Amino acid sequence: MGNRYLEIFCREAEEHLASLQSGLLVLEKNPARTELLHELLRNAHTLKGSARMVGLADISAITHTMEELLKGMEQGLRRVDAETIDLLLKGADAVALITSALMRGVPPELDVERFVAEYERGESGRLLPVEPLEAKAEGAVADTVRADVKTLDNLVNLVGEMIINRKRLEAKLDGLKELCYELPPEKAAPFTAFRGELEEDILYLGFLIQDLHEKAMGLRMLPLKTISDGLERLVRDLSLQLSREVQFEIEGQGIEMDRVLLDGLKPILIHLLTNALSHGIEPPEAREACGKPRRGSVLLSARHEGNSVLVEVRDDGRGMDPAAIKAAAVSRGVIEAREAEGLTDEEALYLTFRPGFSTAEIVTDISGRGVGMDVVKKNIERVKGNVTLSSETGRFTQVTLQLPLTLSVLDALIITCGDETFAVPATYLQEILKVRPSEITTMGTDEVIKVRGATTPLYSLAGMLGLPARRDAGDAPLPVLVLKHCDQRIACIVESHVGYSEVVVKGLGKQFGNVRYLFGATIMGDGNPALILNVPDLFQPGGGAPRTTLSPEEEAAVKRRPKVLVVDDSITTRTMEQSILAGQGYHVVTAVSGEDAMEKSASDRFDLIISDVEMPGMNGFELTRLLRASETYQDTPIIIVSSLSRDEDKRQALQSGAQAYIVKGAFDQGLLLETVQMLIG
C-alpha cells in the first residue's frame, strides 16, 4: 500500500475490530451487560471518523450503521438480541475484509456497494464470502506491533543503565589489572588468567550492549519526512500570502533523528522558512529587475556528518546586509552605536539572534516581531545543537544547524573543576589548549589569550560556576577549553581533563529545571555522578557573576505593572484581549471606541495601546494619528488588531504611527503576547 495513512488506518482498524468482535460475543452471552455498549459504540465511532479522514466512504457507511445500531441499544430503543448482534458482527467482518484487501493491495472479495446498500437496510450481509476454517486457523499474524512511546523511552533508559554498568565493570577491571601488576608473578598468575577471561566477557558484553543500544535507539528514530510534509504546505501558503514565487525543495528526508530532537527542530524550521520568504526571497518583479529568475528557490537539506546531523536552509534571495542589520540593532536599542562600529560583517549577522531584533519596518502576523531568530537560538540551545550563518548580499542566505543524533547519549569531555567532575558536550568544544600564565594578557579588566591569532576572552570555569577557584603560582601550563556557541568563542581554565566518554544523560528532575549552567547528570565508571554543563549559559552576559541587589528604584520598576489600553467596540474581542493580557500580569483598561480611548488616555498614562480599526465614530487609524500628535503618546507603542488583512491596510497603519499589525484571522494568544512583550517587555 502506497499511502502510509491508509496503512496506519488499517492497523488501527485491527484493534477496534478485535475489540468489537470480542465485546459483541460477550454481549451476546450476557445481554444484561449493557455497560459494554458504550465502549463498543466508541470503537465504531472511531472507526467511522478515521475512515472519513482517509477517504474510505464504504467503511464509513458500514460503521455509521453499526454506530446507529449500538446507539439504539444503548438508548433502549432496540433490543440486545442475537439478530442485532449478528448484524453488527457481519458489519465488522465486512470492514475486516475490506481493510485486509487494502493491506494486500488487492480488490476485496465483496461487492462493497451492494453490501453497504443492504446493510443500511438492516439486512444481515448475505453477500459476505464464507471464510474457510483453515484460513481462519492460519490467519496471518501482523509483522508489526504498536508500542507506547513511554515504553520505548523506558527501554532506552534501561539500555543507558546497562552502558553505565558496563563502564563500572571496566573501571573494576582496571583495578584488577593494577592489582595483578603489584603482585609477585607466582601469585599474580591465576588473577591474570581470570582477568583475561573477564576482559573477554566485558568486551563481548560491550558489543551486545552497543548492538542493543543501536536497535533501541532505532525504535525512537524517525525520518525528517515526519515533520517536513507540513513545511511544504507552510511555504505554499506563505508564498501566496506574500505574493512570492518560490520553488521549495527538500533533500535528505530519509535522514533519521531522535523523535525528541525532531519535536524541537520543527519550530526552528518554521521560523527559518518564514524568514526566508518574508525577508529573503524578493517579489518576482524585483528579482527580474536585478537579473534573477522570477521564481526564487528555498532548499531544506539534511545529511549526516560524524555523530551529528547537519540541517541547512538556503535561499537565493536578497541576502543579509550587515550594515542594515547594525543600523536596525542600534535603532531598536539592541546594541550601542559604538559596539556596532566594532563588529565585523560576519559578527553583525549574529545580531539577528538578539532578543527584540528585527529589520522589518512593521510587525505583522508573519514577521517583524523580533522573536523569530531568537526562538531559533533558544530551541537550538535546548537540543544542544549549534547554528552558523552565512550570507552574501543580493545572492543568498544559509542557516546551518548542527544537531546531535540523540539527547539520551552524548559524546562529552570529562573535566574536573573546583574539585567536582563535569561533562562538557563535545558539540561545543572547539579545542583543548595548554596556556602559560605568561601568555595571558589583559584587555581592560578582562583576561584574554590568543587562539590561532584571535583574541579570546579567558575565564575561570570554577569562578563562573561559583566554585572555589585556585591558580598555582609560577608559569606552569594551565589546561584551557575553547568553547564555541554560534559566532562566539570563549576560553575556560579548568583543573584537568580526563578524556572523552560516551555519557548517558539523566534528567535533574523538575525541582532543578531552572538551575543555570546544568542540564543533566551522568554516572561515571567509578559509580560517582558527574554534572553535564549547559554550555550556552556560559555565553550569557554576566555568566557566573553573582546577582547584584536591586536599588529601591529598580525594585519599584520591577513591581510596576505595565498599563495597556485595549480599544475595541466588540465585547468579545475586548474581553478576550483583556483576559490574555491580565493573565500575564498587565494592568488592562478597556475603551469601547476611539473617542472613549482619547478620553481615558488623557486622564491616565498607558505604556501600550491596542486598537481595532473599524469602530463606530473614530476609527483606529485616526485614533493612532491623534495619539501620535500628542506629546504624551508620541513614542508609545501602538498595536493594530483588525480583521482587515490587505497590505494597503497594513501600510496605512504604519503611516498612522502603529508599530505592529495583527490580523484577527490569524490571531492567537501567543502572537499577541509575543508582540506586547517585544514592545514593552
Disulfide bonds with the S-S distance in Angstrom:
none
